[in-house]
């Protein structure tokens, strides 16, 4: 009997070994599951971190119009220098992340005479001086974009492409036009688009329609649809409306409503050369017209000499984007008998510069409205 029991012992040992191996195999998958669970927790934490509130700031001014007298005033010792005209503005905008201006006078190159109204051509230095002032976003789609034709427009595109700035509205090919860029600042992804409703009677050939973004509902819808899922914020510069009226036209209102429906967050309006109201259309902040930034339209009266600077905070919190006004200030395009041009903010104004300026400020701020 003892001998038979001894023979069974190896079998018992073998069974114990098998049971041990099975236990190890069972335990290992359990460890893998825990490891995967840890990875998921880490990923969830990263998503939460990426959805934290982010913000950036943007300041905007209106039309740059280099009239003949503005050009003459900037011409010194064989070169053009506009720097002194913007000396008040540079310190005011320096702390903003993004700084927008509407470059209405095309930089068309020295092969064309530098000229003002009715067909503008500005020297390279106006761009250089605006960049030195701090501006880094330039709207190029406007009714004067084709003043000197395709050659000048292509020169302009080449000039801007060599600068560390953002532009939109004019292009050198369909590929260039359709390649809508995604920019990022402070973790916020944004797109900048620009359109004009007019080219002063010029019609672009269908095979050259890329040269200037002439507004249509179809064009802007296609552009917004290309980009809306890739960005947090969509900014559109609109050159629209009627000149010298402080009231937005029905067309402006209709376009604003359409852009709001598409999901545009901010509309920057120019062209009327005078200030117009600011309002929210749905969730979209609409600045109907910033008026002029620099010009010699004081000869037409006070109205086009008064422009507007608007600063906003753009906040992205998860899927929610909020644009709120940080500051509003009137600007005066000053000249002394069409000389000594300077953009003067009303915070630096005196009665010696503009008589009864306080009542003028009150009048024009009432046009802009109290949206904050």
C-alpha positions as CSV (number, residue, x, y, z in Angstrom):
1,X,0.0,0.0,0.0
2,X,2.8,2.5,0.8
3,X,4.5,1.8,-2.5
4,X,1.3,2.6,-4.4
5,X,0.9,5.9,-2.5
6,X,4.5,6.8,-3.3
7,X,3.9,6.3,-6.9
8,X,1.0,8.8,-6.8
9,X,3.0,11.6,-5.3
10,X,4.6,12.8,-8.6
11,X,1.1,13.1,-10.0
12,X,0.0,15.3,-7.1
13,X,3.1,17.5,-7.6
14,X,2.4,17.8,-11.3
15,X,-1.2,18.8,-10.6
16,X,0.0,21.5,-8.2
17,X,2.4,22.9,-10.8
18,X,-0.4,23.0,-13.4
19,X,-2.7,24.8,-11.0
20,X,0.1,27.3,-10.3
21,X,0.7,28.0,-14.0
22,X,-3.0,28.5,-14.5
23,X,-3.1,31.0,-11.7
24,X,-0.3,33.0,-13.2
25,X,-2.0,33.1,-16.6
26,X,-5.3,34.3,-14.9
27,X,-3.5,37.0,-13.0
28,X,-1.6,38.4,-16.0
29,X,-4.7,39.5,-17.9
30,X,-5.9,41.2,-14.8
31,X,-2.7,43.3,-14.7
32,X,-3.1,44.3,-18.3
33,X,-6.6,45.4,-17.7
34,X,-5.4,47.6,-14.9
35,X,-2.7,49.1,-17.0
36,X,-5.2,50.0,-19.8
37,X,-7.5,51.6,-17.2
38,X,-4.6,53.8,-16.0
39,X,-4.0,54.9,-19.6
40,X,-7.6,56.0,-20.0
41,X,-7.5,58.0,-16.8
42,X,-4.4,59.8,-18.1
43,X,-6.0,60.6,-21.4
44,X,-9.1,61.9,-19.8
45,X,-6.9,64.2,-17.7
46,X,-5.2,65.6,-20.8
47,X,-8.6,66.3,-22.4
48,X,-9.7,68.2,-19.3
49,X,-6.4,70.2,-19.4
50,X,-6.9,71.1,-23.1
51,X,-10.4,72.3,-22.4
52,X,-9.4,74.8,-19.8
53,X,-10.4,78.4,-20.5
54,X,-8.1,80.2,-23.0
55,X,-8.1,83.8,-24.1
56,X,-6.5,86.2,-26.6
57,X,-7.0,89.9,-27.3
58,X,-7.6,91.7,-30.6
59,X,-7.7,95.4,-31.5
60,X,-9.1,96.8,-34.7
61,X,-8.9,100.0,-36.6
62,X,-10.3,101.1,-40.0
63,X,-9.3,102.2,-43.5
64,X,-5.8,103.2,-44.5
65,X,-6.3,105.7,-47.4
66,X,-3.1,107.2,-48.7
67,X,-4.5,110.2,-50.5
68,X,-2.2,112.4,-52.5
69,X,-1.8,114.8,-49.6
70,X,-1.0,112.0,-47.2
71,X,1.7,110.7,-49.6
72,X,3.1,114.2,-50.0
73,X,3.3,114.7,-46.3
74,X,5.2,111.4,-45.9
75,X,7.7,112.2,-48.6
76,X,11.0,113.3,-47.2
77,X,14.5,113.1,-48.7
78,X,13.4,110.8,-51.5
79,X,11.6,108.3,-49.4
80,X,8.1,107.8,-47.8
81,X,7.9,107.6,-44.0
82,X,4.5,107.5,-42.4
83,X,5.8,106.6,-38.9
84,X,5.0,109.9,-37.2
85,X,1.4,109.6,-38.2
86,X,0.9,106.6,-36.0
87,X,3.0,107.6,-33.0
88,X,0.0,107.8,-30.6
89,X,-1.2,104.4,-31.7
90,X,1.9,102.3,-31.2
91,X,1.9,102.3,-27.4
92,X,-1.9,101.9,-27.3
93,X,-2.0,98.6,-29.2
94,X,1.3,97.0,-28.0
95,X,-0.2,94.7,-25.4
96,X,-2.8,93.2,-27.7
97,X,-2.1,89.7,-29.2
98,X,-3.7,90.5,-32.6
99,X,-3.9,93.9,-34.2
100,X,-6.1,94.5,-37.3
101,X,-6.1,97.2,-39.9
102,X,-7.9,97.5,-43.3
103,X,-5.2,98.2,-46.0
104,X,-7.4,99.9,-48.5
105,X,-4.6,101.5,-50.5
106,X,-2.9,98.7,-52.4
107,X,0.8,98.4,-52.3
108,X,1.2,98.0,-56.0
109,X,4.9,98.6,-56.6
110,X,7.1,101.3,-58.1
111,X,6.3,100.5,-61.7
112,X,3.1,102.4,-61.1
113,X,3.0,106.0,-60.0
114,X,2.2,106.3,-56.3
115,X,-1.2,107.9,-56.2
116,X,-4.3,108.5,-54.1
117,X,-7.9,108.7,-55.0
118,X,-9.5,107.5,-57.3
119,X,-7.0,104.7,-58.0
120,X,-4.6,104.2,-55.1
121,X,-1.1,102.9,-55.1
122,X,0.9,103.2,-51.9
123,X,4.7,102.6,-51.4
124,X,6.0,99.6,-49.6
125,X,6.9,101.8,-46.6
126,X,3.2,102.2,-45.6
127,X,3.2,98.5,-44.9
128,X,6.5,98.6,-43.2
129,X,5.5,101.5,-41.0
130,X,2.1,99.9,-40.0
131,X,4.0,96.7,-39.1
132,X,6.4,98.7,-37.1
133,X,3.5,100.3,-35.3
134,X,2.4,96.8,-34.3
135,X,-0.3,95.7,-36.7
136,X,-0.1,92.0,-37.6
137,X,-3.5,91.3,-39.4
138,X,-4.3,93.1,-42.6
139,X,-7.5,93.0,-44.6
140,X,-6.8,93.3,-48.3
141,X,-10.3,92.7,-49.9
142,X,-11.8,96.1,-50.7
143,X,-13.2,98.1,-53.5
144,X,-9.8,99.5,-54.4
145,X,-7.9,96.2,-54.4
146,X,-8.0,96.1,-58.2
147,X,-7.3,99.8,-58.8
148,X,-4.0,99.1,-60.7
149,X,-4.9,95.7,-62.1
150,X,-3.5,92.3,-61.8
151,X,0.2,93.2,-61.9
152,X,-0.1,95.6,-59.0
153,X,-2.2,93.1,-57.0
154,X,0.4,90.3,-57.5
155,X,3.1,92.7,-56.4
156,X,1.0,93.4,-53.2
157,X,0.6,89.7,-52.5
158,X,4.4,89.2,-52.9
159,X,5.1,92.1,-50.6
160,X,2.8,90.7,-47.8
161,X,4.0,87.1,-48.2
162,X,7.5,88.3,-47.2
163,X,6.2,89.7,-43.9
164,X,5.5,88.0,-40.6
165,X,1.8,89.0,-40.7
166,X,-1.6,87.5,-41.5
167,X,-3.5,88.7,-44.5
168,X,-6.7,87.7,-46.3
169,X,-8.8,88.8,-49.3
170,X,-6.4,88.8,-52.3
171,X,-4.5,85.8,-53.8
172,X,-2.3,84.7,-56.6
173,X,-3.9,81.4,-57.5
174,X,-7.0,79.3,-56.8
175,X,-4.7,77.0,-54.8
176,X,-3.6,80.0,-52.7
177,X,-7.1,81.2,-52.2
178,X,-8.5,77.8,-51.2
179,X,-5.7,77.1,-48.7
180,X,-7.4,78.7,-45.7
181,X,-4.9,78.9,-43.0
182,X,-5.4,77.9,-39.3
183,X,-3.6,80.1,-36.9
184,X,-3.1,79.6,-33.2
185,X,-2.5,82.1,-30.3
186,X,-2.5,81.3,-26.6
187,X,-3.9,77.8,-27.5
188,X,-6.8,79.3,-29.4
189,X,-7.1,78.1,-33.1
190,X,-8.7,80.8,-35.4
191,X,-9.2,81.6,-39.0
192,X,-9.3,85.0,-40.7
193,X,-11.3,85.6,-43.9
194,X,-11.9,88.8,-45.9
195,X,-14.4,89.8,-48.6
196,X,-15.6,92.9,-50.5
197,X,-19.0,93.5,-52.0
198,X,-17.6,95.8,-54.7
199,X,-14.5,96.3,-57.0
200,X,-15.5,99.8,-58.2
201,X,-17.0,98.5,-61.4
202,X,-14.2,96.0,-62.3
203,X,-15.2,92.5,-63.1
204,X,-12.7,89.7,-62.6
205,X,-12.5,87.0,-65.3
206,X,-13.8,83.7,-64.1
207,X,-10.4,82.1,-64.5
208,X,-8.9,85.0,-62.3
209,X,-11.7,85.2,-59.7
210,X,-9.1,84.2,-57.1
211,X,-7.4,87.6,-57.3
212,X,-10.0,89.2,-54.9
213,X,-12.6,87.7,-52.6
214,X,-15.8,89.3,-54.0
215,X,-18.5,88.4,-51.6
216,X,-21.2,85.8,-52.4
217,X,-23.2,83.7,-50.0
218,X,-21.9,80.6,-51.7
219,X,-18.3,81.6,-51.5
220,X,-18.4,82.4,-47.8
221,X,-20.4,79.3,-47.0
222,X,-17.8,77.1,-48.7
223,X,-15.0,78.8,-46.9
224,X,-16.6,78.6,-43.5
225,X,-17.5,75.0,-44.0
226,X,-13.9,74.2,-44.8
227,X,-12.6,75.6,-41.6
228,X,-15.3,75.6,-38.9
229,X,-14.5,72.1,-37.5
230,X,-10.8,73.0,-37.3
231,X,-10.9,76.2,-35.3
232,X,-12.3,77.8,-32.2
233,X,-12.9,81.2,-33.7
234,X,-13.8,82.5,-37.1
235,X,-13.1,86.2,-37.9
236,X,-14.5,87.8,-41.1
237,X,-13.5,91.2,-42.4
238,X,-16.4,92.6,-44.5
239,X,-15.9,95.6,-46.9
240,X,-19.6,96.5,-47.4
241,X,-22.3,99.1,-47.1
242,X,-22.8,102.7,-48.4
243,X,-20.2,105.4,-48.0
244,X,-20.7,108.3,-45.5
245,X,-23.8,106.9,-43.7
246,X,-23.7,106.1,-40.0
247,X,-26.6,103.7,-40.4
248,X,-25.9,100.1,-41.6
249,X,-27.7,99.2,-44.8
250,X,-30.2,96.4,-45.2
251,X,-27.5,94.5,-47.1
252,X,-25.1,94.8,-44.2
253,X,-27.8,93.5,-41.8
254,X,-28.6,90.6,-44.1
255,X,-25.0,89.6,-44.6
256,X,-24.4,89.8,-40.8
257,X,-27.4,87.6,-40.1
258,X,-26.2,85.1,-42.7
259,X,-22.6,85.0,-41.4
260,X,-24.0,84.5,-37.9
261,X,-26.0,81.6,-39.0
262,X,-22.9,80.0,-40.6
263,X,-21.1,80.3,-37.2
264,X,-18.9,83.3,-37.7
265,X,-17.8,84.7,-34.3
266,X,-16.7,88.3,-35.2
267,X,-17.4,90.6,-38.2
268,X,-15.1,93.6,-38.8
269,X,-16.9,96.1,-41.1
270,X,-15.2,98.7,-43.2
271,X,-15.9,100.9,-46.4
272,X,-18.5,103.5,-45.2
273,X,-15.5,105.7,-44.1
274,X,-17.6,106.7,-41.0
275,X,-18.4,104.9,-37.8
276,X,-21.4,102.7,-37.5
277,X,-23.0,100.8,-34.6
278,X,-21.7,97.7,-32.8
279,X,-24.2,95.0,-31.9
280,X,-24.5,91.3,-31.3
281,X,-26.4,89.4,-34.1
282,X,-27.2,86.1,-32.4
283,X,-23.8,85.1,-30.8
284,X,-21.8,87.1,-33.4
285,X,-20.2,90.4,-32.5
286,X,-20.7,92.8,-35.5
287,X,-18.8,96.0,-35.9
288,X,-20.6,97.5,-38.9
289,X,-17.9,100.1,-39.7
290,X,-14.7,101.3,-38.0
291,X,-14.5,104.3,-40.2
292,X,-11.2,105.7,-41.4
293,X,-7.8,105.2,-39.7
294,X,-5.7,107.6,-41.8
295,X,-7.0,109.7,-44.7
296,X,-7.5,113.2,-46.0
297,X,-11.2,112.9,-46.0
298,X,-11.4,115.8,-43.5
299,X,-11.9,117.9,-46.6
300,X,-15.3,116.3,-46.9
301,X,-16.2,117.3,-43.3
302,X,-15.8,116.0,-39.8
303,X,-17.7,112.7,-40.2
304,X,-15.1,110.8,-42.2
305,X,-12.3,112.2,-40.1
306,X,-13.7,110.3,-37.0
307,X,-12.7,106.6,-36.9
308,X,-13.0,104.0,-34.2
309,X,-10.6,101.7,-32.4
310,X,-12.2,98.6,-30.8
311,X,-10.4,96.1,-28.5
312,X,-11.9,92.8,-27.6
313,X,-11.2,89.8,-25.5
314,X,-11.8,86.4,-27.1
315,X,-12.4,83.6,-24.6
316,X,-12.7,79.9,-25.4
317,X,-14.0,77.6,-22.7
318,X,-14.5,74.1,-24.0
319,X,-16.9,74.4,-26.9
320,X,-18.0,77.9,-25.9
321,X,-16.5,81.0,-27.6
322,X,-17.2,84.4,-26.1
323,X,-16.1,87.8,-27.6
324,X,-16.5,90.8,-25.3
325,X,-15.5,94.4,-25.9
326,X,-12.5,95.5,-23.8
327,X,-12.3,99.1,-25.0
328,X,-13.7,101.5,-27.5
329,X,-12.0,104.8,-28.5
330,X,-12.6,107.3,-31.2
331,X,-9.7,108.3,-33.4
332,X,-9.3,111.6,-35.3
333,X,-7.5,111.7,-38.6
334,X,-5.9,115.1,-38.0
335,X,-4.2,117.4,-40.6
336,X,-3.2,121.0,-40.7
337,X,-4.3,122.2,-44.1
338,X,-3.5,118.8,-45.6
339,X,-0.1,118.6,-43.9
340,X,1.2,117.2,-40.6
341,X,-1.1,114.2,-40.7
342,X,-1.5,112.3,-37.4
343,X,-4.0,109.8,-36.0
344,X,-5.0,111.2,-32.6
345,X,-7.0,109.2,-30.1
346,X,-9.7,111.2,-28.2
347,X,-8.0,110.3,-24.9
348,X,-5.1,112.6,-26.1
349,X,-7.5,115.2,-27.5
350,X,-7.7,118.9,-26.6
351,X,-9.9,121.8,-27.8
352,X,-6.8,123.2,-29.4
353,X,-6.7,120.2,-31.8
354,X,-10.5,119.8,-32.2
355,X,-12.8,122.4,-30.9
356,X,-15.6,121.2,-28.6
357,X,-14.2,117.6,-28.9
358,X,-16.1,116.4,-25.8
359,X,-19.5,116.9,-27.4
360,X,-18.2,115.4,-30.6
361,X,-17.0,112.4,-28.7
362,X,-20.4,112.0,-27.1
363,X,-22.2,112.3,-30.4
364,X,-20.1,109.7,-32.2
365,X,-20.1,107.3,-29.2
366,X,-23.9,107.4,-29.2
367,X,-23.7,106.2,-32.9
368,X,-21.4,103.4,-31.9
369,X,-23.7,102.4,-29.1
370,X,-23.1,101.0,-25.6
371,X,-22.4,97.3,-26.3
372,X,-19.6,96.1,-24.0
